[in-house]
Amino acid sequence: SYAALLPHLRSTDVEITIWGDPSDLPDLPDLLAALTHHQCTHLRLDHHYHHADTATTSNNLLQDIQSGSRLERFSGCLTGGGVTTLLQKCKQLSWLCLAVV
């Protein structure tokens, strides 16, 4: 998996786009946690954004992003607490597509 390779690669910016339901990707939290020496600059959870009425929120996945990450773009569905976390963790956010539940 990508998570196993990340510790062996030089530090780089990472963009993650997931069109389908992230719950179908059980290793996604491990991938996000493995980004310790990398910068996740884009995290697009489009299924959460487009299906906010039926999908789970993006809160847990956002928690897996390392503090101090240079997240510039985010798309997903958050609760009010998730929005607070996003704004606290991601000071360089410049593009946002957000459903709030």
C-alpha positions as CSV (number, residue, x, y, z in Angstrom):
1,S,0.0,0.0,0.0
2,Y,1.0,3.6,-0.4
3,A,1.2,4.0,3.4
4,A,4.0,1.5,3.6
5,L,6.0,3.4,0.9
6,L,5.6,6.9,2.3
7,P,8.3,6.6,5.1
8,H,10.9,5.6,2.4
9,L,10.2,8.6,0.1
10,R,11.7,12.0,0.3
11,S,9.4,14.6,1.8
12,T,6.9,15.9,-0.8
13,D,3.5,17.5,-1.2
14,V,0.7,15.1,-1.5
15,E,-2.8,15.6,-3.0
16,I,-5.5,13.2,-2.2
17,T,-8.8,13.1,-4.2
18,I,-11.4,10.5,-3.3
19,W,-14.5,10.5,-5.5
20,G,-16.2,7.5,-4.0
21,D,-17.2,6.7,-0.4
22,P,-14.2,6.9,1.9
23,S,-15.7,4.2,4.1
24,D,-15.0,1.8,1.2
25,L,-11.3,2.5,1.8
26,P,-10.5,1.0,5.2
27,D,-6.8,1.8,4.9
28,L,-7.4,5.5,4.3
29,P,-6.8,6.6,8.0
30,D,-3.4,4.7,7.9
31,L,-2.5,6.5,4.7
32,L,-3.3,9.9,6.2
33,A,-1.4,9.0,9.4
34,A,1.7,7.9,7.3
35,L,2.0,11.4,5.9
36,T,4.1,12.4,8.9
37,H,7.1,13.6,6.8
38,H,5.0,14.8,3.9
39,Q,2.6,17.7,3.4
40,C,-1.0,16.9,2.5
41,T,-1.9,20.1,0.5
42,H,-5.2,18.9,-1.0
43,L,-7.8,16.6,0.6
44,R,-10.9,16.2,-1.5
45,L,-13.6,14.0,-0.1
46,D,-16.1,14.6,-2.8
47,H,-18.6,11.9,-1.8
48,H,-18.9,13.4,1.6
49,Y,-19.5,16.9,0.1
50,H,-22.1,15.7,-2.6
51,H,-23.9,13.3,-0.3
52,A,-23.9,15.1,3.0
53,D,-27.4,14.0,3.8
54,T,-26.5,10.3,3.7
55,A,-22.7,10.1,4.1
56,T,-20.7,10.2,7.3
57,T,-18.8,13.4,8.0
58,S,-15.2,14.0,7.1
59,N,-14.4,14.9,10.8
60,N,-12.5,11.7,11.6
61,L,-10.4,11.8,8.4
62,L,-9.6,15.5,9.1
63,Q,-8.4,14.4,12.5
64,D,-5.9,12.1,10.8
65,I,-4.2,15.0,9.0
66,Q,-1.0,16.0,10.9
67,S,-1.1,19.3,12.8
68,G,0.9,21.9,11.0
69,S,0.0,20.4,7.6
70,R,-0.1,22.9,4.8
71,L,-3.6,21.9,3.7
72,E,-4.5,24.4,1.0
73,R,-7.6,22.8,-0.5
74,F,-10.4,20.8,1.3
75,S,-13.7,19.4,0.1
76,G,-15.9,17.4,2.4
77,C,-18.7,17.4,5.0
78,L,-18.0,18.6,8.6
79,T,-19.9,19.3,11.8
80,G,-19.4,22.6,13.5
81,G,-16.6,21.1,15.6
82,G,-15.0,19.8,12.5
83,V,-15.0,23.3,11.0
84,T,-13.3,24.6,14.1
85,T,-10.7,21.9,13.8
86,L,-10.2,22.6,10.1
87,L,-9.6,26.3,10.8
88,Q,-7.2,25.6,13.7
89,K,-5.1,23.0,11.9
90,C,-5.1,24.4,8.4
91,K,-3.9,28.0,8.5
92,Q,-3.0,28.0,4.7
93,L,-6.5,27.0,3.5
94,S,-7.3,28.9,0.3
95,W,-9.9,26.8,-1.4
96,L,-12.9,25.2,0.4
97,C,-15.9,23.2,-0.8
98,L,-17.8,22.4,2.4
99,A,-21.2,20.9,3.5
100,V,-21.9,21.6,7.2
101,V,-24.2,19.3,9.1
